[in-house]
Amino acid sequence: MSEQFDLTIIGGGITGLYAAFYAGMREMKTKVIEYQPDVGGKVSFFYPEKKIYDVGGFFGVTGEELVHRVEEQAESIEPELITGEKIESIEKLEDGSFILHSSGGNQHLSKTVIVASGMGTYDMKPLDITQRKKFDPFIHYTIQNISQYKGKKAVVVSDSRVGIDWALALEKTASEVHIINHTEDFKAVYDQDVEKLEASSVHIHRNAKITDLEGTASDLTGVTLENGNRLPAEHVLVYEGLKIEKSYYQEWGLDTEKGRIPVDMNMGTNIEGVFAAGDAAIYPHKTMLIASGFTEAMTAVNSAKMYVDPKAKSQVYSTVIYKHSK
């Protein structure tokens, strides 16, 4: 059995990471458990190259930079971070603490829990190629760390606006960009999206499909299309939809409303000691913005602190905590 933590946060997205940082301010021993192999959540998957304008203090910050900043902030309090692990059940003990059971058979002991895992787990649909695993380091399902494509030849596989956005973003960095659409038309796009793509230097391949990958164990050099044509490629980026798995919230004993967890003004759920924040939480007149998760995270952490220690202050001020720091 693992050691007990004051707080375990399920979900390592923006909200979960900020909750971990604020928990450090409340002197709580904290663990973060993220299902994906990397932190960042929805922002890393869907907005890494996009500018976000609803976060105070940043007039247009890319999703990738925002994740980096919040991750750096969280790491300053040194929480235990576990990735690639899914929580399947939450067991409440007689003393009011919890055991979180993971799909891998691990058990996590915690005095409190904050659910910050959105509306469920999701995985990108993998590139449907036999040799895919051999070239895994060069196949990407997000456009994170865009600097790695500088001067490289990149191929985007997508039939949606996300793929168009990626191709146009790569055009500014990569030496050559191709986009492969297995149909004639792109889905969920406006006319101006396609017009912008067609006016760019991106090479467009409609009604096309990759059938083979070329290269060595250490390098990808190209892709072969169904018609026999070969395209140079050092990286392949794939967005062909998501495999979405519903949340386990009901299995955990939590009440749900349209896939989210109803919370009270303290971000408390129907299970005392379990709180929710970010996209996982729902309450009247909620604003569905990235920035909303920061306030919800602080409220949830403060509530968790008072659950552990009823005599604790209801909140703390950073100007007092960090008054001696430079």
N, C-alpha and C positions, 0 to 999 in steps of 0.2 A: 504494500500500500504506500502511496506517495505521501509526502509531508503535506500538512494542511496550510492553505493560504487564506488570507483575510478575504480576498476577492478573486474570483475567476471570471474573466470576460470571454464570452463565446463570440468570436468574430474579430478579425484583425483588419477591418476596414478603417476609414477615417475616424468614425465615431468610436470604435473599439480602441484604437490607438490613443485617441485623445483621452478616453476614459482611463486608460492605464496611466497616462501622465498625471492626470488630476488625482488619481488614487495615490500616486506617489506624494503629492502635496498633502494628502490626508494621512500620510505615513501608514499606508496599508500595504501589506505584502501581497503582490499581485501577479497573476498568471493570465496570459492571453492564449487562447486556443483558436487557430484559424484552419479551416478546411482546405483551402488552396495551398499550394507549395510556397507561395509568397504572400506578404501582407499587401494591403491597399484596397482590397475588395472591389466594389463596383466602379470606383473612380479609376483604378488601375486598368480594369477591363475595358471600360467604355469611353473614358475621357482622358486618356494619358496625353494626347496631343492637343486636346481642346482647351480653350481658355475658360476659366471659371470666374465669374464676377460677383457671386453672392457671399464670398468670404471676406469679412472685415479686414482691412489693412492690406489687401491684395487687389489692385485694379487689373484683373486679368492674369491669373496664375494658371499654368498648365496643370492638368491632373497629376502628371508625373512629378512635378515640382512640389505640389501640395502634399502628395503622399510622402515624398522624401522629407519634407519639413516636419510633418506630424510624426513620422517614424523616428526621426532624429530626436524630437521632443520626448517621445515615449521612452526611447532608449536611455535618456538621461537619468531616469529613475530605476533603470535596470530590472524591468519585470522579467519573469520567465516567459519565454515565447516559444510556443509549440505550433508548427505548421504541418499541413498534410494530415490532419487528424479530425475526424468527425465525431461529434457528441451525439449519441443515440438515445440516452436516457438520463434523467436527473432524479436521484433518490434523496428524499429529505429524511434525515435521521431524527431521533427523539430529542436530541439536544438542540435542534434547530439548524444544524449545519447540513452540508450536502455532499453526496458522492456523485460525480459526473462520470458516466460510463461511456467509453469511446468504442467506435467500430473495431478498433484494433485490439480490444480487450483491456485497455488501460483504464485505471480509475484515478480520478482527481478529487482530492478532498478540499472543500472550501467552505468558509463560514457564510459567504454570500455569493450571488451570481448576478452578472449583468448580461443580458442577451442583446448582442449588437450585430446579429448575423443576417440582417435584411429579411427578405421574404422567402429565403430558402437557399439551397446550394445550386450551383450551375457549373457546367463544364462546356468548353467549346467543342463543337463537333470536329473530330480529328480529320486530317487529310487522309482520304481514302486511297492510300498507296501501300503496296506490300512492303516496300523498303523503308517505310516511314521511320521506324525505330533506329535504323542505322544512321539516319541524318537528323535525329531529334535536336541536336544543338543548333541546327540551322533552320528549324521550322518553328515559327512563333505564332501564338494565338492572341497576342496583343501587340501594340506598337510601343511598349515601354522601352526606355533607354534608347531613344531614337538616334543618339550619337553613334551607336554601334554600326549603323548603316552608312556612315559617312564614306563616300567614295566607293561604295559597294554596288553590286548589281542585285536588284531586289525584284521579286515576283509576288504580287498580291493575288490571292485566290478568293474571289468573292462575287456575289451577285447582288450586293446591297449597297446602300449609301455609306455604311461603315467602311467598306472596301474602297470606295471612291475617296473618302476622307483620308484613309491611310495612304493611298497612292499619291494624292496631292501633297500630303505632308512629307512623304519620302522624296518627292520630286526636288525638294529644296536641299536634300541631304545626300541621297544616293547618286551614283554616277549614271545609273540607267534603271528605269522602273517599267515593269509590265504589269497589267492587270488582266486576269483570266476569269471570264464569266462563262459558266457552262450553258447559259441560255442567251437569248438575243438581247433581252432587256434587263435593266437593273431594277430591283424591288425597293419600294419605300423611298423613292427619290423624287425630287422636284426637277422640272425641266432644266433649271439653272445649274443643278448639280452635274447633270450629264453634259451640259454645254461647257461648263468649266473644265471637266475632264477631257472633253474632246479638243478643247483649245490648248491643253497643256502638252508637255513633251512625253507624257505617259503613253506607252504603247498599249493599245486596247485589243484584246482577243476575245471576240464573242463566239458563242457556240463552240467553246473549246474546253478541253479537259486534260489535266496532267495524267499521264500514264506511267511515267518513270522518272526517277531521280538519278543524276549522274554525279560521280565524284569519288573521293577516297574516304578512308576512315576519319581523316582530319579536315576534309574540305568538301563542300558542295560546289560543283562547277556549273551545273545546268539542269534543266528539266526538259523532258520530251512530251510533246502534245499528242493527242489522239490521231491527228492528221500526219504525224511523223516529223513535224517541225521541231527544232531544238531551240531553246531560249537560254542564253547565259544567265546563271543565277548563283549568287553566293548566299542569299537568304530567301526563304519563302514565308510569307505571312498569310495566314488563313483565317477568314471569317465567313463561315457558312452556316451560321446559326448556333443556337445554344441547346444543350440538353439540360433542362431545368428539372430539379427534383424538389418537390414540395418540402416545406420545413417539417421538423419533428415536433413542433411546438405543442400540438395536441397530445402526442405520445409522451411528452414531458409533463403532462398534466396542466398545461397552461390554457387558459381560455383564448380563443382566437376570433377575429372578425375580419373576414375577407383576406385571410392569410397573414394578418398582423396580430399583434398582442395588445389588447386594450390595457391602458395603464391609467393610474390616478395622477394627481398633481405632483406626487413624489416619484413618479415613474415606477411605482410599485405595480406588480401583477397580482393575480389572484392567489399566488403562492407567496406567503410572507418570506422575505429574504431573497426573493428573485425579482430583479428589476429589468427593464428593457429601455433601449434608447436607439435613435436612428430610425432607419426604415423598418425595423422590426416592430416599433411601437406605433400605436394609433390612439388618438384622443380627439375630442371635438376641436375643430378649427385648426388642426395641425397644418403647419407649412411644410410641404415636401421639398425642402432644400437641403443641400449639403451642410450649410451653416447651422441649420436647426439642430443637427446632431451634437454640436459642441455644447450647447446649453443643456440639452437632454442628458448628455453624458455627465456633466457636472452635477445635475440634480440627482441622477441615479447613484453616483458615487457618494454624494453627501448622505443620501438615504441609506446606502449600504453601510457607511461608517457608523451611523446612528443605530443601525440594526445590531452591529457588532458591539458598539459601546454607546448605550443610551445617554450617557453623560457627556458625550462628545459635542463639540460646537457644531451648529447646524451648517456652517460654512467657514472657510478660511480665506484670507486675502493674500494674494501673491506678493503684494508690496511689502507685507510684513515678513513672509517666509524668505523672500529673496533680497531683503534690504541690505545685506552685507555682500551680495554677489556683485561682480563687475561684468 
